[in-house]
């Protein structure tokens, strides 16, 4: 087995990178389909490349040509060394010329992945035999190319349990178990090679109180006979907290014959919203959450600072620095000017208590916040824009860009003193906010580059803001598992309330909120989405979706970037190509 201890030695890797003499090798370990090593081929690689794509579940593909001494390879014979019933594990290596690091071996082998050969060929000539191999990582065993096609319809969201009395009980399956079932039992993967992260077994599900008499609780969540200071009151229709439930698939998950295992994984990742799956360099299947550091905490509407729209990419680990690097041969920088927007409008629909649908709108612009003249009194700046526009309209002068929408909406939101009414933010139909031009994003303000508007119309947006929900889990004291549930909640530090009438609570559905959509738009459209391309000497331990530091003043490339794809040579004369996108702190 190849020792990989050197990958943790940054000083050694840096010296190896800068060592003036490079003698490169390629090693192919032949594996059976259970991934036991059965043979090894070492030879001279005359051509080849490895491509890593961080945006695809098929993370690794490679092609290479290897000169071998033997001429007994029969590609149609399953008993041959290169045949349809074998996988390969690929390594590239450098001769270790550094005496002080001899403990790492005579050849420093970098693992490149475990692959399935999909298109081999062999060429015999008087000079020897050349094997040409095209291979893909093990995802081709799940996506239907080599394996993973479903032979019959399959239902994954539920299973039927036969009881001792002859009756049948339907159980809904956890998302975690669906992924394992798909990859292991339907895809044939070794259970020891399946890594599933970030899928909880239990989650909090929103519930609403539907009882007809008020309930009173003290500050600790204990029920009282009447209202107490610091406590809370539940009225009919109020959001009460959460139920503690299995994290199951919402709705049906049924796949038809001929679909693939990856279609199941796609459905799961789409429901979860921000997940990915792939095979890593060690041939392990990985399903995990993408890390985007989006802060989604609720902030009351009257307390919204500019920073509440922020998305922070600043705490991630820098895996490699190309700053002052002498291995780079060229840079390319392509900023996307058309991506920049500074005026964001999200439209949705809200249902009233009578069941009628009314349009809702959230408008955020990067613009100069007006200073309210003292003659207008101490009023919010949005109200000042409305009052100024109303006066201008009466005088037949310019009422301003925002007045048309404000004249219809502001009167609903203010009282006789021209101050905000106390309105539940989740029941509001309109709000206007500015990210001030003096902020970090002022370079993209309306005054600096003109108005560039992005409008989203989405009927699944049903509220401007998610309503505040009491952070309590509702536990039914009559549930046989109540004691184990409360013990788990205490272990997690989760507050809970024990109730005797669970029928007084029902599950509550809330659609998307416009505030979160606006934040995502701002995140996506206040950056040039700069894609850089770097050509350099190869580094075989870099991976997609890691963070790197780059600096090149002549091409205006500086800061941190996320690697999207890498193309690596498998021969000594080649260079590496990296495509990366800027990672910044965005508001």
N, C-alpha and C positions, 0 to 999 in steps of 0.2 A: 504493500500500500504506500502511496506517495505521501510523505510528510509535508504538511502545509504550515508548519510553525513559522516559517519565514514571512508569511503574509502579515503577521502581527509586528514585525520588526521594521519600523519605518526608516530607521537609519540604514539598514541593509538595503531596502528597496530603493532608497535614494542613491546609494553608492552604485547599485547595479544599474540603475537608470543612466547614470553618468559615466559608467565604465566605458573606455574607448573601444574595447574589443568585444564584439558580439559574435558568438557562434551558436546558431539557432538549430533546434531539433524539433521534430514532431513525433509524438507517440500516440498510437491508437491501441487502446485496450479493447479486445473483443469480449463481449458479454453475451451470455444466453439471455432469454427473455425474463428470467428471474434476476438478472443483473449480477450473476456470478461471473467473475473473470475466468475466461477459458484460454486466452492466448493474448499475445502482445505483438504488435507490428511496429518496428522502428525502421525508418528509412529516410531517404532524402525527399523532402517535399519540394516539388518543382513549381507548384502554383497552388493558390488557395486563399480563401478569405472566410472570416467569421463575421456575421452580422447580428447585432443585438438591437432589438426594437422595444423600447419601454412602453410604447402605446399599444402593443399587440399581446394577446395571450400566447401567441407563438413567439416567445421571446428570443430564441436562438435558431439560426440556420447557418449552414456552412457548406462549402464545396472545397475539395482539395484533390490534388494528384500526387501520388506517392510512388516513387521508384522502389521496387523491391527486387531482391535477388531471385526469389522463387518464381517459377512459371507454371505452377500447378493449381492456380486459382480457377475454379469453375463456378461462375456466378449463378448457374442454374441448378447446382447441386447443394442441397441443404446440409450436407456433411462437410462442405468446403468451409474454409476459414471466413471468407466473405460470402454471406448468404442471407436469404430473406428471414431466417429465424434467429438473427442475432442483432444486438444493439452494440453501440460503441461508446466508449468514454474517451474524450479527446484531450490531449495535453500538448502545450508547446513549452519549450524549455531553452534555457541558455546555459552554456558551459560555465561553471563556477571557477573563475580564474583567481578569486580573492582568497588568499591563504587564511586570513583571520575568520572567514565565514565557511570553512570547509565542513563544519558540523552540519550544514544544510545540504550536503551532498555534492557530488561531482557535477550534476546537472540540476539546475533549479527549474522544477516542473510547475507550470501554471495550469490549473484545471480550467477547461473551457466549456464543459458541460457533458451531459449524457444525451445521446442522439439515437434516432432510428434512421437507418439507411433507406432512402426512398428511391434512389436512382444511381446504382453503381455501374461501372463499366471497366473493362480491362483491355489494355493494348499491349501486344507482344511485338517486339522488334529485336534485331540483332544486338542492340545495345542493352536490352533488358525488358522488364515488364513494368508497366505503369498502371496503377489502379486509380480510377477516377471515381470519386464518391460525392454524391449530394445527400446531405442528411438534415433532418429537422429534429428539434427537441421533442420530448415525449408528449407534447400537446397533440401531435398528430395521432396518438393513440386514443384521444378523447374527442377529437373534432370530426371524425368520420373519414379522414384521409387514409389512415391505416386501420384504425379501430375506433370504437366508441359509438357506432351506429346502433340505435335501439331496434331490436328485432320485433318488438311488439309495443302497443300502447302501454304507457305506464303512468300511474297516478302517484305523485310523491308527497302531496300535502296532507294525506291522511292514511291511516291504516286501520284494519278491522281486527278486533281482538275477540276471539271466541271464549266466552265465559263458561264456567263449569256447569251452569244451569242450562246451557244450550243457547243462550241469547248472545247477541253480537253487539259489541261496543265500538264506536268510532273514536279513534284518538287522532288528534292533529299533531303533526310532526314538527319538531323544532327545526329552524333554519339550519342550525349547526349540523344536525343529523341528516338533513337532506343533502348537504354538500358532501358529507362523508359517504352516504349511500350512493350518490351519483359517481364519485371518483373511485371508490373501492369496489363496490358490488357491480355497478354498471360499466365502469371503466377498467376494472381489473388492476388497479394500482395497489401496491403493497401498503398495508395500513401504517407501517413504520415510516413510510415516506410521504405521509400526508400531514401538512402543517396548516391548521386553520386558526387564524387569529381574529380577535376583535368582533366575534359574533357571540353575544351573551346568550345564556340559556333562559334567563328570565328578564323581563322588561316591565316598565311601568306603562300602563294603559289608562288613558284619561277617562274619568267617570264624572257624571253629573248627578246632583241630588234631585230626585223627583218626588220626594215626600211632600205632604201638604201642610205640615206644621213646622215652624222654624226649629232648627237645632242650634244649641249653644255649646261652645267649647272654650275652655280656658287656654292660657298660653302654652300649656304642655300637651294640648290635644285631647284632654279628658272632657267628657260630656258634662254639662252643668244644666241646672233647671232654669236658669235665666242668664241674660248677658252679663259678662264680667269684663272688667278693665283689662286690656291687653289680649283678650280672647277674640273669637270670631263667631259670626252667625251665618248659618246656611239657610237660604230661602229656596223655595221651589225653583228649579232651573239653574241654580248656581253650579259652577264647576267645583267639585268637592275635593278632588285629589286624584289618586291613581289606584288601579287594581294591580296586583303583582301576578303576572301571568307568564305562561310559557311563550317564548319568542317564536311563534309559528308563522307560516307563510300566509299573507292576507289573500283569501280567495282560493281559487283552484290552481294547482300546478300539474297539468296533464300534458304529456308529450306523446306524439304519435310515432308509429313505426317509421323508421327511416330518418328521424331526427337524431341529433347527437347528444352526447353527454355535455358538451360545451353549451348547447342550447339551454340545458337546465341551469348551468352555472351562470349564463347570461341573464336568465330570468331572475335568479337570486340576487346577482350584483345590481341589476336594474332596480329591484325593489329596495335594496339597501341604500342605493343612491350614490355611493362613493367608494366602491370596492373594486378590487382587481384580483385576477388569478393568473398564475404562470408557473413554469418550472424553473427552479433556481440552478445555479452552476453545479450543485451536487446531485441534481436529478430529483429533488424533492418538490412535490406539488405544494404550492403556497396559495392560500386564499386569505386576503387581508384588506383592511381599510386603507385607502389612499390618505396620505397625510397632507391636509391643506390648511390646517391651523385657523379655520374660520371660527371666530367668536360669535356665538349665536345667542348670547344672554339677552334677556329682555331689559329694556331701559324705558322708563316712563316718557311719554311724549314731550313733557315740559322740561325734561332733563337731558335732552339729546345733545351732547357735545359733538364736535366734528369727529373726534376719535371713535365714537360709537359705530362708525362705518368702517373701521379699520380691519384689515386682515394682515396678520403678522407672520411673515416668513423668516423672521430674523433669528430664531432660536435653533434652527436646524444645524446639524453637524456638517462641517466642511470636510469632505472625504479626500480631496486632493486640491492643491494649489498650483495653478499654472502661472502664478505671478513670478516674474523674473525667471521664467523657465527657459532653458537653452535647448529644449527638445522640439520646440514648435517651429515649423517651417512657413506657415501662413495662417492668417485670420481672415474671416469674412463676416461682416455685420449687416443684417437686413432688418431695419426697423419698419414696422407696419404703421404708416401714418393713418390709414383709413380706420384703424381699430380705435382711435382716440375719440371719446365722446365726453360731453360735459353737461348734458341736459337729459335727465332720465325720468321717464313717465311710465308708471305701471297701472294698468286698468284691470279691474276685476269685477265681481258681482257679489253682493251681500244680501242674504235673505232677512227680511224684517220679521218681527214677531207674528205678523199676520200672514207670512208666507210669501209676500211680494218680493221680487228681486229688484234691487236698486244698484246702479253703477257706483263703484268706488274708485278713487284715484289717489296715488301717491306720487308727488313730484319733487325731485331733488335736482338742484343745479349747482354747478361750481361757479359761483357768481359773487360779486361784491355785496356783502350784507349792508343794507342802508343804515345810516346813523339817524335815529329818530330825532327830529328837531324838537326843542323844548316846547315849542308852541303847540305840538300835538299831544303833549303830556307823556306820562309813563305808560306806553302801550307797547305790545309786541311789534316787532318790525314787520311781520306779515300784515298786521292790522294797519300799520302805517302805509304800506304799499296799497292796501285797499282804499284807505281814506284819501291818499294822494291821488290815486287814479280816479276816484269819484269826483274830487274837486276839479281835476284836469278835464274830465269828460264834460262837466257843467260849463267849463270855460272854453270848450272846443280846442283843447291842446292835447298833447300826447299823454295818454293815460298810463303808458308803460306796458312792457311785454306781458306781465303777469296779471294785469288787472282783469282781463276777460274771464279767467277762471276764478279769480278771487271774488268778483262781484256776485257770483252765484253761491259761493261756498262759505265765505267768511261770516256773513250774518248768522249762519246756523251755529257757529262755533264760539261766538262771543256774547257776553251779557251787556247790560246797559252801560256799564263802566268801560266797555271796549277791552275787557280782559277775557282770557279763556274761560269758558264754562267748564265745570267739573264733569267731564264726559268720559265714560269708559273707552279707552283707546280702541278696543276691539270692536266697538259699535260705531266708530266714526266712518264717514264716507269720503273724507278728503283731508289731505295735509300737504303743505308746501314747506320745504326746508332748503337751506343753502349750505354748502360747504364753502366757507368763506374764501375769497380770492387771495387772502393773506396767508392761507394755510399752505401745507406742503404741495398741494395740487394746484396752487395758483397759476402755475405755468400752463395749465390746461383750461383756465377759466374762460367764461364767455367773452370777457373783455380782452383777453390775450389772443385767442385764436378764433373768435367768432362762435356762434352757437352751433353745436353739433349734437343733434337730438337722437336719442334712442328710446323708442316706444315699444312697450310690451303689452299685448292684450291677451289675458289669460283668465278664462272663466273659473279655473281651479283656485284662483286667488279670491278668498272669501272674506278677508279682513285686512285692515291696514297693519295691525300688530297682533301677534299672538296674545291672547288675554293672560294675565297672571293667574297661575294655578297654585293653590296651596300645596306645598310639597309634603303631602302625607299619603301613605298607602292605606287604603281602606281594607281592614281585615275582618272577616266575618267570624264572630266568636263561636258560631255553630259549625264552622268548618272543622272536620276531623284533623286537618293538618295545621290548624291555627297556631299551635305552640311551635312547631318547626318553622312556620313562616315568620312568626315574630322573632324567633331566635336568629334566623338568617338576616332579617332586616336590622336587628340590633347590631349584628356583626358588621354589617355594611355601614352603620351609622345613619340609617334611613329612618326618619320619623314615621310613625304610623298611628292610626286610630282604630280601635276595636268597636265594631258596631254589631247590634243584635238584629237589625232589620236590613239585611243585604238587598232585599227587593226594592228598597227606597233609592237605590242607585242604579244607574244605567250607563252604558258606555257612550262617550261623547265623541263625535267626529268633528274635527276642525280642519279646514282646508289650508292651503298655503297662505302665508301672510305677505303683503306687499313689501314690508320692511326688509325681509330676508331676500326677496327677489331684487330689490334695489341694491342691497349690499353686494350681491353677486354680480350685478351689472357693473357697479363701480369697480369691483375687483378686476373684472375682465376687460374693462374699457378705459382704464386710466393708466395704461402701460402701452408702450409701443410693441409689446409682445415680441421683443427683439429675439430673432433667431440668429445665433452665431454658429459658424462652422470653423473648426480648428483642424489643421493638418499637422501631425506631429509624429515623432517616433512612437512606436506602439507601447502601450501600457496594458498588460494582459489581466490586471486585477481590477480595472475599473468596470462598473456596472451601470446600466441605465437607471434613471430616477434617483441618482445620488447628486449631492450638491458639490460643485466645484467653484474655486475662486479663480478669476481670470483678470488679467490687466494687460492692455495694449493701447497706449495713448494714441498712436497714429490712426487706428481704426475706431477709436472711441469705444473700445470694449473695456469695461471695468466693472468690478463687483462680483456678485455671486450668480451662478447659473445652475439650472437643473439639466442634467444630461438626458436627452430624449432617445438618441440612437448612437451606436458606435459601429464602425466597420474596421475590422482588424485584419492585417495580413498574416498569413501562416508561413511566409517565407522571409528570409533575412533582409531582402532589399526593399520591402514594402513600407508604407507609412500608414498611420492610423487616421481615420476621419471621425470627428465628433460633431454631432448636431446638438445644440443646447439652447434653452430658452431662459431669459433672465428671471431670477427670483428676487423680488423686491418687497419692501414694506409698502403696502398700498392702502390708501384711504377709501 
